[in-house]
Amino acid sequence: MKTRAITGIFFVAIMLGSFFAGPVVYSVFYGLLSLLCLQEFYRLLKQSGQQPNIAVGLLNGLLLFTAFACTFYLDAPISHKLLIVLIPAMSGIFVHELYKTGTAPFANIAYTFLGLIFTIVPFSFFHALAFAGPAGFNSHFPMAFLLMLWANDTGAYLTGRQFGRTKLFERHSPKKTWEGFIGGILISAIAGYIISIYFTELPWRNWVSIAVIIGIVGTSGDLVESMFKRSINVKDSGGILPGHGGLLDRFDGLLLAAPIVFAYLYFVLN
């Protein structure tokens, strides 16, 4: 617990600090974080006997995140050029497999693309939260997202441990309960209301709506990541965060929730 607490404090400090360092540091930080998650995803697959194209996948992940970032951050012609470069770069995933001697080339190709969809695309949308409004860079939106996500995780854990009786999805996550699921959403909604007092870009109704989205869809992301780990027979996605497991374990709720929250914010603000 001591190790977990110390790691958690440093983890939260670094995450929150990235929001105050400006758009360039913010973009670089989450770009690197997305690539680390992609590398962790590929590493887990290799441990289970799969052969994703790691080098080509990471290159495409970098191009994909950068293209997204330039589209929302710079809004310049370079973003269009990057998107054009991205298309032939992705074809390299297929071509690279021609030079390998594996027995399941299209499974390797599919897992390589799955890594991009599962990690890079969600982080690209999370990064874009700071640029969802018409006023340019605003770190309040991604910061609030993480605060509500953490509130949901903490609320689900505490209420589930205290009142949990009815299993939510025992086949993929035996410890999750409906009581914890509902408790997490309620705690996240309370956090959303408190956030609305300090972050006035949106009325409280919108912040609470985002909190509910995060609670519902974020839990689904957690279950999907649990399903992935069970399919390859691993308990934790890694040990990069002592006491907390891997990066995918920490950001599983973000992976499905970020694109949906971005879409919600985009239509509310524009």
TORPAGU-809560 format. One record per residue (C-alpha): residue number from 1; x, y, z. Coordinates in nm, 2 decimals, decimal comma. Layout:
BEGIN
num; xx; yy; zz
NUM; X; Y; Z
...
END
This chain:
BEGIN
num; xx; yy; zz
1; 0,00; 0,00; 0,00
2; 0,29; 0,24; 0,08
3; 0,44; 0,17; -0,26
4; 0,11; 0,21; -0,43
5; 0,04; 0,54; -0,25
6; 0,38; 0,69; -0,34
7; 0,35; 0,58; -0,70
8; 0,00; 0,72; -0,72
9; 0,11; 1,06; -0,58
10; 0,39; 1,09; -0,84
11; 0,17; 0,97; -1,11
12; -0,11; 1,22; -1,04
13; 0,15; 1,50; -1,00
14; 0,30; 1,43; -1,34
15; -0,03; 1,40; -1,51
16; -0,17; 1,72; -1,37
17; 0,16; 1,90; -1,43
18; 0,14; 1,83; -1,80
19; -0,17; 2,05; -1,82
20; 0,00; 2,35; -1,69
21; 0,31; 2,33; -1,91
22; 0,15; 2,46; -2,23
23; 0,02; 2,30; -2,55
24; 0,36; 2,19; -2,68
25; 0,47; 2,00; -2,37
26; 0,11; 1,87; -2,33
27; 0,11; 1,73; -2,69
28; 0,46; 1,57; -2,66
29; 0,38; 1,42; -2,32
30; 0,06; 1,25; -2,43
31; 0,22; 1,15; -2,76
32; 0,49; 0,96; -2,58
33; 0,24; 0,82; -2,33
34; 0,03; 0,68; -2,62
35; 0,34; 0,52; -2,78
36; 0,43; 0,36; -2,44
37; 0,08; 0,21; -2,42
38; 0,11; 0,08; -2,78
39; 0,45; -0,07; -2,70
40; 0,30; -0,24; -2,39
41; 0,01; -0,37; -2,59
42; 0,25; -0,53; -2,85
43; 0,47; -0,67; -2,57
44; 0,18; -0,85; -2,41
45; 0,08; -1,00; -2,75
46; 0,44; -1,12; -2,80
47; 0,44; -1,28; -2,46
48; 0,12; -1,47; -2,56
49; 0,29; -1,60; -2,88
50; 0,16; -1,35; -3,13
51; 0,39; -1,16; -3,37
52; 0,27; -0,80; -3,43
53; 0,49; -0,57; -3,64
54; 0,62; -0,37; -3,35
55; 0,86; -0,13; -3,52
56; 0,62; -0,05; -3,81
57; 0,33; -0,02; -3,57
58; 0,51; 0,23; -3,35
59; 0,61; 0,43; -3,65
60; 0,25; 0,44; -3,77
61; 0,14; 0,52; -3,41
62; 0,37; 0,82; -3,40
63; 0,25; 0,95; -3,74
64; -0,12; 0,89; -3,65
65; -0,10; 1,08; -3,32
66; 0,11; 1,36; -3,48
67; -0,15; 1,40; -3,76
68; -0,43; 1,42; -3,51
69; -0,24; 1,67; -3,29
70; -0,15; 1,89; -3,59
71; -0,51; 1,89; -3,71
72; -0,64; 2,02; -3,38
73; -0,34; 2,22; -3,25
74; -0,19; 2,38; -3,56
75; -0,48; 2,36; -3,80
76; -0,22; 2,40; -4,07
77; -0,14; 2,24; -4,41
78; 0,12; 2,01; -4,24
79; -0,16; 1,81; -4,09
80; -0,30; 1,73; -4,43
81; 0,05; 1,63; -4,55
82; 0,09; 1,40; -4,25
83; -0,24; 1,23; -4,33
84; -0,13; 1,17; -4,68
85; 0,20; 1,02; -4,56
86; 0,01; 0,81; -4,31
87; -0,17; 0,61; -4,59
88; 0,15; 0,46; -4,75
89; 0,31; 0,42; -4,41
90; 0,02; 0,20; -4,30
91; 0,07; -0,01; -4,62
92; 0,41; -0,09; -4,47
93; 0,24; -0,30; -4,21
94; 0,13; -0,53; -4,50
95; 0,46; -0,52; -4,69
96; 0,67; -0,58; -4,38
97; 0,48; -0,91; -4,33
98; 0,60; -1,04; -4,67
99; 0,96; -1,06; -4,53
100; 0,86; -1,27; -4,23
101; 0,83; -1,64; -4,21
102; 0,54; -1,67; -3,97
103; 0,24; -1,90; -4,03
104; -0,03; -1,64; -3,96
105; 0,06; -1,32; -4,15
106; -0,28; -1,16; -4,15
107; -0,33; -1,23; -3,77
108; 0,00; -1,03; -3,72
109; -0,13; -0,75; -3,95
110; -0,46; -0,75; -3,76
111; -0,30; -0,73; -3,42
112; -0,07; -0,45; -3,54
113; -0,37; -0,24; -3,66
114; -0,57; -0,33; -3,34
115; -0,29; -0,18; -3,13
116; -0,33; 0,15; -3,32
117; -0,71; 0,15; -3,27
118; -0,69; 0,04; -2,91
119; -0,43; 0,29; -2,79
120; -0,33; 0,56; -3,03
121; -0,68; 0,66; -3,15
122; -0,82; 0,70; -2,79
123; -0,52; 0,90; -2,68
124; -0,54; 1,12; -2,99
125; -0,90; 1,20; -2,90
126; -0,80; 1,26; -2,53
127; -0,53; 1,50; -2,65
128; -0,79; 1,67; -2,87
129; -1,01; 1,75; -2,57
130; -0,79; 2,05; -2,50
131; -0,87; 2,19; -2,84
132; -1,24; 2,09; -2,86
133; -1,37; 2,45; -2,81
134; -1,34; 2,75; -3,04
135; -1,10; 2,93; -2,81
136; -0,79; 2,72; -2,87
137; -0,59; 2,53; -2,60
138; -0,79; 2,48; -2,28
139; -0,64; 2,23; -2,04
140; -0,96; 2,23; -1,82
141; -1,13; 1,97; -2,04
142; -0,87; 1,69; -2,03
143; -0,79; 1,77; -1,66
144; -1,16; 1,75; -1,57
145; -1,19; 1,43; -1,77
146; -0,91; 1,26; -1,57
147; -1,05; 1,39; -1,24
148; -1,39; 1,25; -1,31
149; -1,24; 0,92; -1,44
150; -1,03; 0,89; -1,11
151; -1,34; 0,98; -0,91
152; -1,54; 0,70; -1,09
153; -1,26; 0,44; -1,03
154; -1,23; 0,54; -0,66
155; -1,60; 0,55; -0,61
156; -1,66; 0,21; -0,78
157; -1,38; 0,05; -0,57
158; -1,50; 0,19; -0,23
159; -1,87; 0,13; -0,28
160; -1,81; -0,21; -0,44
161; -1,60; -0,31; -0,15
162; -1,85; -0,19; 0,10
163; -2,18; -0,28; -0,06
164; -2,10; -0,50; -0,36
165; -2,31; -0,81; -0,39
166; -2,43; -0,84; -0,75
167; -2,17; -0,93; -1,00
168; -2,15; -0,69; -1,30
169; -1,96; -0,90; -1,55
170; -1,81; -1,19; -1,37
171; -1,68; -1,37; -1,68
172; -1,43; -1,09; -1,75
173; -1,40; -0,91; -1,41
174; -1,51; -1,12; -1,11
175; -1,46; -0,84; -0,86
176; -1,68; -0,57; -1,03
177; -2,03; -0,54; -0,90
178; -2,34; -0,34; -1,00
179; -2,33; -0,16; -0,67
180; -1,98; -0,05; -0,74
181; -2,07; 0,05; -1,09
182; -2,36; 0,27; -0,97
183; -2,15; 0,41; -0,69
184; -1,87; 0,50; -0,93
185; -2,11; 0,69; -1,15
186; -2,26; 0,88; -0,86
187; -1,92; 0,98; -0,72
188; -1,81; 1,09; -1,07
189; -2,13; 1,30; -1,11
190; -2,06; 1,47; -0,78
191; -1,70; 1,54; -0,89
192; -1,85; 1,68; -1,22
193; -2,08; 1,92; -1,02
194; -1,78; 2,04; -0,81
195; -1,57; 2,09; -1,12
196; -1,85; 2,31; -1,27
197; -1,80; 2,55; -0,98
198; -1,44; 2,61; -1,08
199; -1,44; 2,54; -1,45
200; -1,72; 2,76; -1,59
201; -1,67; 2,68; -1,96
202; -1,98; 2,45; -1,93
203; -2,29; 2,46; -1,71
204; -2,31; 2,20; -1,44
205; -2,56; 1,99; -1,64
206; -2,29; 1,93; -1,91
207; -2,02; 1,85; -1,66
208; -2,24; 1,60; -1,49
209; -2,34; 1,45; -1,83
210; -1,97; 1,40; -1,91
211; -1,92; 1,24; -1,57
212; -2,20; 0,99; -1,64
213; -2,06; 0,91; -1,99
214; -1,72; 0,85; -1,83
215; -1,87; 0,63; -1,56
216; -2,06; 0,41; -1,81
217; -1,82; 0,40; -2,10
218; -1,51; 0,40; -1,88
219; -1,63; 0,09; -1,70
220; -1,68; -0,07; -2,04
221; -1,32; 0,01; -2,13
222; -1,21; -0,15; -1,81
223; -1,40; -0,46; -1,89
224; -1,26; -0,47; -2,25
225; -0,90; -0,44; -2,11
226; -0,98; -0,72; -1,87
227; -1,11; -0,93; -2,15
228; -0,79; -0,87; -2,35
229; -0,57; -0,97; -2,05
230; -0,77; -1,29; -1,99
231; -0,75; -1,38; -2,36
232; -0,37; -1,38; -2,33
233; -0,36; -1,52; -1,97
234; -0,19; -1,22; -1,80
235; -0,30; -1,05; -1,47
236; -0,14; -0,71; -1,50
237; -0,04; -0,53; -1,82
238; 0,30; -0,45; -1,68
239; 0,51; -0,33; -1,39
240; 0,60; 0,02; -1,50
241; 0,40; 0,17; -1,22
242; 0,49; -0,01; -0,89
243; 0,18; -0,12; -0,71
244; -0,05; -0,02; -1,00
245; 0,05; -0,25; -1,28
246; 0,10; -0,13; -1,64
247; -0,01; 0,18; -1,83
248; -0,30; 0,00; -1,99
249; -0,42; -0,09; -1,64
250; -0,42; 0,28; -1,55
251; -0,58; 0,41; -1,87
252; -0,83; 0,14; -1,96
253; -1,12; 0,36; -1,87
254; -0,99; 0,64; -2,10
255; -0,96; 0,41; -2,41
256; -1,33; 0,39; -2,48
257; -1,45; 0,71; -2,30
258; -1,22; 0,97; -2,46
259; -1,36; 0,95; -2,82
260; -1,72; 0,97; -2,70
261; -1,65; 1,26; -2,45
262; -1,47; 1,44; -2,73
263; -1,77; 1,40; -2,97
264; -2,00; 1,52; -2,69
265; -1,78; 1,83; -2,62
266; -1,73; 1,91; -2,98
267; -2,10; 1,93; -3,05
268; -2,18; 2,12; -2,73
269; -1,90; 2,38; -2,78
270; -1,93; 2,44; -3,16
END
